[in-house]
Amino acid sequence: MLSFSVAAFTFAVLAGCGQRGPDSEPAPGSDVGEPQAEQQASTTANHAEGEKMQSMDQLAREYVLLVLSLGNHDDNYVDAYYGPEQLRENARQNTASPAELAEKAMELSGKLEAMPEPADEMEKLRHHYLKTQLRAVAAHAESLTGNGSRDFDREAELLYDTQPPKQAFSEFEPALAELEELLPGEGPLHERVQAFRKQFEIPADKLPAVFEAAIDACRERTRKYIELPANEQFTLEYVTDKPWSGYNWYQGDANSLIQMNTELPVMIDRAIDLGCHEGYPGHHTYNALLEQKLVKDRGWIEFSVYPLFSPQSLIAEGSANYGIELAFPGEEKTQFEREVLYPLADLDPSQAEKYDRVLELIDTVSFAGNTIARQYINGEIDGDRAVELFEKYALMSPEKARQRKRFVDTYGAYVINYNWGKQLVADYIEEGAGSEEERWQRFSRLLSSPRLPSSLNW
């Protein structure tokens, strides 16, 4: 259940140093009219502020209903909802078409634009959040009408509030050349990479122990700097036949269901990656803080719903990926894996440093995936060519490349949120943060605020 903030109307009592009783006459020379006028002005200002808050709250409620209603036309759209059940039921009964919902989004946006921009920083961020999210709602609703062709950069700007860089494949050649030196041999480079990575695969019967240890470490490191709700927890499930490798389904009340896709081999590095990205200090932490700080503490109902195709996703995915390096800076991730996770998985840790360097280079060329997705979405290449390029430049196995193509089919330009989102979040966190504690403080504030890509520099 949500608690809604109610504006308190207070009346200032103006008095001189010598306070007079209720039956006293005015002191000689006092001006009764001026204090009364100031009192009336204060009351009027407080009343106006209360009306503005009520208007924002009402608009936010209509936004939530709009997002839930658009979910009737796209099963992937509403990633999480833990607000009033009546709104969910109202949305189920809403028969509006995607085109009509796009019009509604623009109508709400117009109402928002007519409101004066708040002076308070958090209120200003809230105003900007709703305005930017509504633009994304309208854009996604329009896309569901089937009108017009898809455009990668337009999707990125309208849905995720950003303009990702355009990179040529030649920019990734230095990283590929270093990998050629690290992993010499016959055959395509992606095959040598996959053969090398194969020795770091976690045996199926060791997965629970390895992931439990990794998640515990991620939680412990996060709790050192971020105060989490006392009842927070998540359940981990293993699934197959999904277009993604992992997913956090936030349930509300600081609870999550995290699913790990095991249809492809799971390597040792995925343990900490998943524990941090999906859990601590990633998605689970982000959602729990938004719920506590914005929904429960402030009564901002718009944060009880999470539309996947929206600017919020760039912050969510970017912070989740950055959170891995924040929790395990420098060599700490490799050291923890070598000392704790490798033994649990019965793997040889002697190649851990080399494996870590290979992974760093693979991460460097991850931006090639954005270039491939851009060409594929824009119709410049077909699906088979996209798979080939994912193998060549993103160094994926044929199976992983086909899974990534399925991901782009399902989620489109969403791919930018992982690497470009991480870069934007890293720039925001590290600007002016000279110590580890300062980085965690800025990270915690980001996860507890309505900040979006276009407001990162405010």
C-alpha positions as CSV (number, residue, x, y, z in Angstrom):
1,M,0.0,0.0,0.0
2,L,1.2,3.5,-0.8
3,S,1.3,6.4,1.5
4,F,0.4,9.7,-0.2
5,S,2.0,13.0,1.0
6,V,-0.5,15.5,2.1
7,A,0.4,19.2,2.0
8,A,0.3,20.7,5.5
9,F,-1.2,24.1,5.7
10,T,0.4,26.1,8.5
11,F,-0.5,29.6,9.6
12,A,2.4,31.8,10.7
13,V,1.9,33.6,14.0
14,L,3.6,36.9,14.0
15,A,4.4,38.6,17.3
16,G,6.9,41.0,18.8
17,C,9.4,40.3,21.5
18,G,6.7,41.0,24.2
19,Q,4.1,38.3,23.3
20,R,0.6,39.5,24.3
21,G,-2.3,37.4,25.5
22,P,-5.4,36.8,23.5
23,D,-7.3,39.6,25.3
24,S,-4.6,42.2,25.1
25,E,-5.0,45.4,23.2
26,P,-2.4,46.2,20.5
27,A,0.8,47.7,21.8
28,P,1.2,51.4,21.3
29,G,2.5,52.2,17.9
30,S,2.0,48.6,16.5
31,D,0.5,48.1,13.0
32,V,-2.0,45.3,13.1
33,G,-2.7,45.4,9.4
34,E,0.8,44.4,8.2
35,P,1.0,41.1,10.1
36,Q,-2.5,40.2,9.0
37,A,-1.5,40.8,5.4
38,E,1.6,38.7,5.7
39,Q,-0.4,35.9,7.4
40,Q,-2.9,36.0,4.5
41,A,-0.1,35.9,1.9
42,S,1.5,33.0,3.6
43,T,-1.7,31.1,3.7
44,T,-2.4,31.8,0.0
45,A,1.1,30.6,-0.9
46,N,0.8,27.4,1.1
47,H,-2.6,26.7,-0.5
48,A,-1.2,27.3,-4.0
49,E,1.7,24.9,-3.2
50,G,-0.8,22.3,-2.0
51,E,-2.9,22.6,-5.1
52,K,0.3,22.2,-7.3
53,M,1.3,19.1,-5.3
54,Q,-2.2,17.6,-5.8
55,S,-2.1,18.4,-9.5
56,M,1.3,16.6,-9.8
57,D,0.0,13.7,-7.8
58,Q,-3.1,13.4,-10.0
59,L,-1.1,13.6,-13.2
60,A,1.3,11.0,-11.8
61,R,-1.6,8.7,-11.2
62,E,-2.9,9.2,-14.7
63,Y,0.6,8.4,-16.0
64,V,0.6,5.1,-14.0
65,L,-2.8,4.2,-15.5
66,L,-1.5,5.0,-19.0
67,V,1.6,2.9,-18.7
68,L,-0.4,-0.1,-17.3
69,S,-2.9,0.4,-20.2
70,L,-0.2,0.3,-22.8
71,G,0.9,-2.9,-21.3
72,N,-2.3,-4.5,-22.6
73,H,-0.7,-4.2,-26.1
74,D,2.8,-5.3,-25.2
75,D,3.6,-8.0,-22.7
76,N,7.2,-6.9,-22.3
77,Y,6.3,-3.3,-21.5
78,V,5.4,-3.2,-17.8
79,D,8.5,-4.5,-16.2
80,A,7.3,-4.0,-12.6
81,Y,4.2,-2.7,-10.8
82,Y,3.5,-2.7,-7.1
83,G,1.0,0.2,-6.8
84,P,-2.8,0.2,-6.0
85,E,-4.5,-2.9,-7.4
86,Q,-7.5,-0.8,-8.5
87,L,-5.3,1.0,-11.0
88,R,-4.2,-2.3,-12.5
89,E,-7.8,-3.4,-12.7
90,N,-8.8,-0.1,-14.4
91,A,-6.0,-0.6,-16.9
92,R,-7.2,-4.2,-17.7
93,Q,-10.6,-2.8,-18.6
94,N,-9.2,0.0,-20.7
95,T,-9.9,-0.7,-24.4
96,A,-8.0,2.3,-25.8
97,S,-5.9,1.6,-28.9
98,P,-2.1,2.3,-29.0
99,A,-2.9,5.4,-31.1
100,E,-5.4,6.6,-28.5
101,L,-2.9,6.0,-25.7
102,A,-0.3,8.0,-27.6
103,E,-2.7,10.9,-27.8
104,K,-3.4,10.5,-24.0
105,A,0.4,10.7,-23.3
106,M,0.6,13.9,-25.3
107,E,-2.4,15.3,-23.5
108,L,-0.8,14.6,-20.1
109,S,2.5,16.1,-21.4
110,G,0.7,19.3,-22.3
111,K,-0.8,19.5,-18.8
112,L,2.6,19.0,-17.3
113,E,4.1,21.7,-19.5
114,A,1.4,24.1,-18.3
115,M,2.6,23.7,-14.7
116,P,5.3,26.1,-13.5
117,E,8.7,24.3,-13.0
118,P,9.4,23.7,-9.3
119,A,12.3,25.4,-7.6
120,D,13.1,22.5,-5.3
121,E,15.7,20.2,-6.8
122,M,13.9,16.9,-6.2
123,E,10.5,18.4,-7.3
124,K,12.3,19.7,-10.4
125,L,13.7,16.3,-11.2
126,R,10.2,14.8,-10.7
127,H,8.7,17.2,-13.2
128,H,11.5,16.4,-15.7
129,Y,11.1,12.7,-15.1
130,L,7.4,12.7,-15.8
131,K,7.8,14.9,-18.9
132,T,10.6,12.7,-20.4
133,Q,8.9,9.4,-19.5
134,L,5.6,10.6,-21.1
135,R,7.5,11.3,-24.3
136,A,8.8,7.7,-24.3
137,V,5.2,6.4,-23.6
138,A,3.9,8.3,-26.6
139,A,6.8,7.0,-28.8
140,H,6.3,3.4,-27.8
141,A,2.6,3.6,-28.2
142,E,3.1,5.0,-31.7
143,S,5.5,2.1,-32.5
144,L,2.8,-0.4,-31.7
145,T,0.4,1.2,-34.3
146,G,2.6,-0.3,-37.0
147,N,2.9,3.0,-38.8
148,G,6.3,4.1,-40.0
149,S,9.6,2.3,-40.3
150,R,12.0,1.6,-37.4
151,D,15.0,3.8,-36.8
152,F,17.7,2.9,-34.2
153,D,18.7,6.4,-33.3
154,R,15.2,7.7,-33.1
155,E,14.3,4.9,-30.8
156,A,17.4,5.7,-28.6
157,E,16.5,9.4,-28.4
158,L,12.7,9.0,-27.8
159,L,12.7,5.9,-25.6
160,Y,16.0,6.3,-23.7
161,D,16.6,10.0,-23.7
162,T,20.0,9.8,-25.3
163,Q,22.0,9.9,-28.5
164,P,24.5,7.0,-28.5
165,P,27.8,7.4,-30.4
166,K,28.2,6.1,-33.9
167,Q,31.2,3.9,-34.3
168,A,32.8,2.2,-37.3
169,F,34.0,-1.4,-37.1
170,S,37.5,-0.2,-37.6
171,E,37.5,1.4,-34.1
172,F,37.4,-2.1,-32.6
173,E,40.4,-3.5,-34.5
174,P,43.1,-2.7,-31.8
175,A,41.2,-4.7,-29.2
176,L,40.7,-7.5,-31.7
177,A,44.4,-7.4,-32.6
178,E,45.4,-7.8,-29.0
179,L,43.1,-10.7,-28.6
180,E,44.7,-12.3,-31.7
181,E,48.0,-12.1,-29.8
182,L,46.6,-13.4,-26.5
183,L,44.9,-16.3,-28.2
184,P,46.9,-17.3,-31.3
185,G,45.9,-20.3,-33.4
186,E,43.9,-21.4,-36.4
187,G,40.3,-20.6,-37.2
188,P,38.2,-17.5,-36.6
189,L,39.0,-15.4,-33.5
190,H,35.5,-15.9,-32.0
191,E,36.1,-19.7,-32.0
192,R,39.4,-19.3,-30.2
193,V,37.8,-17.0,-27.7
194,Q,35.0,-19.4,-27.0
195,A,37.4,-22.3,-26.7
196,F,39.5,-20.4,-24.2
197,R,36.4,-19.4,-22.2
198,K,35.1,-23.0,-22.2
199,Q,37.7,-23.9,-19.5
200,F,36.0,-21.4,-17.2
201,E,32.5,-22.9,-17.4
202,I,30.8,-23.6,-14.1
203,P,29.6,-27.2,-13.9
204,A,25.8,-27.4,-13.6
205,D,25.9,-29.0,-10.1
206,K,28.2,-26.2,-8.8
207,L,26.0,-23.3,-9.9
208,P,24.0,-22.9,-6.7
209,A,27.1,-22.8,-4.4
210,V,29.1,-20.4,-6.7
211,F,26.2,-18.0,-7.2
212,E,25.3,-18.0,-3.5
213,A,28.9,-17.1,-2.6
214,A,29.0,-14.4,-5.2
215,I,25.6,-12.9,-4.3
216,D,26.6,-12.8,-0.6
217,A,29.8,-10.9,-1.4
218,C,27.9,-8.4,-3.6
219,R,25.4,-7.8,-0.8
220,E,28.0,-7.4,1.9
221,R,30.0,-4.9,-0.1
222,T,26.8,-2.9,-1.0
223,R,25.5,-2.9,2.6
224,K,28.8,-1.3,3.7
225,Y,27.8,1.9,1.9
226,I,24.0,1.7,1.2
227,E,21.3,1.3,3.8
228,L,18.9,-1.2,2.4
229,P,15.4,-2.0,3.7
230,A,15.5,-4.5,6.5
231,N,13.2,-6.9,4.8
232,E,14.9,-6.9,1.4
233,Q,15.5,-10.2,-0.3
234,F,15.3,-12.0,-3.6
235,T,14.7,-15.4,-5.0
236,L,17.0,-16.9,-7.7
237,E,15.6,-19.2,-10.3
238,Y,17.3,-21.0,-13.2
239,V,15.4,-20.9,-16.5
240,T,16.0,-21.7,-20.2
241,D,14.7,-20.5,-23.7
242,K,14.9,-16.8,-23.0
243,P,16.4,-14.0,-25.2
244,W,18.3,-12.7,-22.2
245,S,21.0,-14.1,-19.9
246,G,19.5,-12.8,-16.6
247,Y,16.4,-10.8,-15.5
248,N,15.2,-9.1,-12.3
249,W,11.5,-9.1,-11.8
250,Y,10.9,-6.7,-9.0
251,Q,7.9,-7.7,-6.8
252,G,7.6,-4.7,-4.5
253,D,8.2,-4.4,-0.8
254,A,12.0,-4.8,-1.4
255,N,11.5,-8.3,-2.9
256,S,12.7,-9.5,-6.3
257,L,12.6,-12.7,-8.4
258,I,15.9,-13.0,-10.3
259,Q,16.0,-15.5,-13.2
260,M,19.3,-16.9,-14.6
261,N,19.1,-18.3,-18.2
262,T,21.2,-21.5,-18.2
263,E,20.5,-22.7,-21.8
264,L,24.0,-21.6,-22.7
265,P,27.2,-22.4,-20.8
266,V,27.6,-20.2,-17.7
267,M,31.2,-18.9,-17.1
268,I,32.8,-18.1,-13.8
269,D,32.7,-14.4,-14.4
270,R,28.9,-14.4,-14.7
271,A,28.5,-15.1,-10.9
272,I,29.7,-11.7,-9.7
273,D,28.2,-10.0,-12.8
274,L,24.8,-11.4,-12.1
275,G,25.0,-10.9,-8.3
276,C,25.9,-7.2,-8.8
277,H,23.9,-6.4,-11.9
278,E,20.7,-8.1,-11.0
279,G,21.1,-7.8,-7.2
280,Y,23.6,-5.6,-5.3
281,P,24.1,-2.8,-6.0
282,G,22.1,-3.2,-9.3
283,H,18.5,-3.7,-10.2
284,H,17.3,-5.1,-6.9
285,T,19.0,-2.3,-4.9
286,Y,17.8,0.4,-7.4
287,N,14.2,-0.7,-7.3
288,A,14.2,-1.1,-3.5
289,L,15.6,2.4,-3.0
290,L,13.2,4.0,-5.4
291,E,10.3,2.3,-3.6
292,Q,11.5,3.4,-0.2
293,K,12.7,6.9,-0.9
294,L,10.2,8.0,-3.6
295,V,7.1,5.9,-3.2
296,K,6.9,5.3,0.5
297,D,8.6,8.3,1.9
298,R,7.3,10.9,-0.7
299,G,4.1,9.3,-2.0
300,W,5.2,9.6,-5.6
301,I,3.1,6.9,-7.2
302,E,4.7,7.1,-10.6
303,F,7.7,5.2,-9.3
304,S,5.5,2.2,-8.5
305,V,5.5,1.3,-12.2
306,Y,8.5,0.6,-14.4
307,P,7.9,0.8,-18.2
308,L,10.8,-1.1,-19.7
309,F,11.1,1.0,-22.9
310,S,11.8,4.2,-21.2
311,P,14.7,6.5,-20.1
312,Q,14.6,4.9,-16.7
313,S,16.0,1.8,-18.2
314,L,19.2,3.5,-19.3
315,I,19.8,4.5,-15.7
316,A,18.8,1.1,-14.4
317,E,21.0,-0.9,-16.8
318,G,23.9,1.6,-16.7
319,S,24.0,1.7,-13.0
320,A,23.7,-2.1,-12.7
321,N,26.7,-2.6,-15.0
322,Y,28.7,0.2,-13.3
323,G,27.8,-1.3,-10.0
324,I,30.0,-4.4,-10.7
325,E,33.1,-2.3,-10.9
326,L,32.0,-0.1,-7.9
327,A,31.6,-3.2,-5.7
328,F,34.8,-4.9,-7.0
329,P,37.2,-2.2,-8.0
330,G,40.5,-2.8,-9.7
331,E,41.8,-6.3,-9.2
332,E,39.4,-7.2,-6.5
333,K,36.9,-9.1,-8.7
334,T,39.7,-11.3,-10.2
335,Q,41.1,-11.9,-6.7
336,F,37.8,-12.9,-5.2
337,E,37.0,-15.2,-8.1
338,R,40.4,-16.8,-7.8
339,E,40.3,-17.3,-4.1
340,V,36.6,-18.1,-3.5
341,L,34.7,-18.9,-6.7
342,Y,37.2,-21.0,-8.6
343,P,37.6,-23.5,-5.8
344,L,33.8,-23.8,-5.4
345,A,33.5,-24.5,-9.1
346,D,36.4,-26.9,-9.1
347,L,38.2,-24.7,-11.7
348,D,41.9,-24.0,-12.2
349,P,42.6,-20.4,-11.2
350,S,46.1,-20.3,-12.8
351,Q,44.7,-18.5,-15.9
352,A,42.5,-16.1,-14.0
353,E,44.5,-13.0,-14.8
354,K,44.7,-13.8,-18.5
355,Y,40.9,-14.6,-18.6
356,D,40.3,-11.2,-16.9
357,R,42.2,-9.4,-19.7
358,V,40.3,-11.3,-22.4
359,L,37.1,-10.2,-20.8
360,E,38.2,-6.6,-20.6
361,L,38.9,-6.7,-24.4
362,I,35.5,-8.3,-25.1
363,D,33.9,-5.5,-23.1
364,T,35.8,-3.0,-25.2
365,V,34.3,-4.4,-28.4
366,S,30.8,-4.6,-26.9
367,F,30.0,-1.3,-28.5
368,A,30.3,-3.1,-31.9
369,G,27.0,-4.7,-30.8
370,N,25.3,-1.3,-31.0
371,T,26.7,-0.7,-34.5
372,I,25.3,-4.1,-35.6
373,A,22.0,-3.5,-34.0
374,R,21.7,-0.1,-35.6
375,Q,22.4,-1.6,-39.1
376,Y,20.0,-4.5,-38.5
377,I,17.1,-2.3,-37.1
378,N,17.6,0.2,-39.9
379,G,17.3,-2.5,-42.5
380,E,20.9,-2.2,-43.8
381,I,21.6,-5.9,-43.1
382,D,19.4,-8.9,-42.6
383,G,19.3,-11.2,-39.6
384,D,21.8,-13.8,-40.9
385,R,24.4,-11.0,-41.5
386,A,23.7,-9.6,-38.0
387,V,24.5,-13.0,-36.5
388,E,27.8,-13.2,-38.5
389,L,28.8,-9.7,-37.3
390,F,28.0,-10.5,-33.7
391,E,30.3,-13.5,-34.0
392,K,33.1,-11.5,-35.8
393,Y,33.1,-8.2,-33.8
394,A,31.3,-9.0,-30.6
395,L,33.2,-12.4,-30.4
396,M,30.1,-14.4,-29.6
397,S,29.5,-18.1,-30.2
398,P,27.0,-18.9,-33.0
399,E,24.5,-19.8,-30.3
400,K,25.1,-16.6,-28.3
401,A,25.0,-14.5,-31.6
402,R,21.6,-16.0,-32.4
403,Q,20.4,-15.2,-28.9
404,R,21.6,-11.6,-29.3
405,K,19.7,-11.3,-32.6
406,R,16.6,-12.5,-30.8
407,F,17.2,-9.9,-28.1
408,V,17.4,-7.1,-30.7
409,D,14.2,-8.5,-32.4
410,T,12.4,-8.2,-29.0
411,Y,14.0,-5.2,-27.4
412,G,15.4,-3.1,-30.3
413,A,17.7,-0.2,-29.4
414,Y,17.6,-1.3,-25.7
415,V,21.1,-2.7,-26.3
416,I,22.6,0.8,-25.8
417,N,21.5,0.8,-22.1
418,Y,24.2,-1.7,-21.1
419,N,27.4,-0.2,-22.4
420,W,26.5,3.4,-23.3
421,G,24.4,3.6,-20.1
422,K,27.3,2.4,-18.1
423,Q,29.5,5.0,-19.6
424,L,27.1,7.9,-18.8
425,V,26.6,6.7,-15.3
426,A,30.3,6.3,-14.7
427,D,30.9,9.8,-16.0
428,Y,28.3,11.1,-13.6
429,I,29.5,9.2,-10.5
430,E,33.2,9.8,-11.0
431,E,33.0,13.5,-11.7
432,G,34.4,15.2,-8.6
433,A,34.4,11.9,-6.6
434,G,37.9,11.5,-5.3
435,S,37.4,8.5,-3.0
436,E,35.6,5.2,-3.0
437,E,33.2,6.4,-0.3
438,E,32.4,9.5,-2.4
439,R,31.6,7.3,-5.4
440,W,29.3,5.2,-3.4
441,Q,27.6,8.3,-2.0
442,R,26.9,9.7,-5.5
443,F,25.8,6.2,-6.7
444,S,23.4,5.9,-3.8
445,R,21.9,9.4,-4.5
446,L,21.5,8.5,-8.1
447,L,19.6,5.3,-7.2
448,S,17.3,7.2,-4.8
449,S,16.4,10.0,-7.2
450,P,14.2,10.6,-10.3
451,R,17.3,11.4,-12.4
452,L,17.3,10.5,-16.1
453,P,20.0,10.6,-18.8
454,S,19.2,14.3,-19.7
455,S,19.3,15.4,-16.1
456,L,22.6,13.7,-15.2
457,N,24.4,17.0,-15.7
458,W,22.1,19.1,-13.5
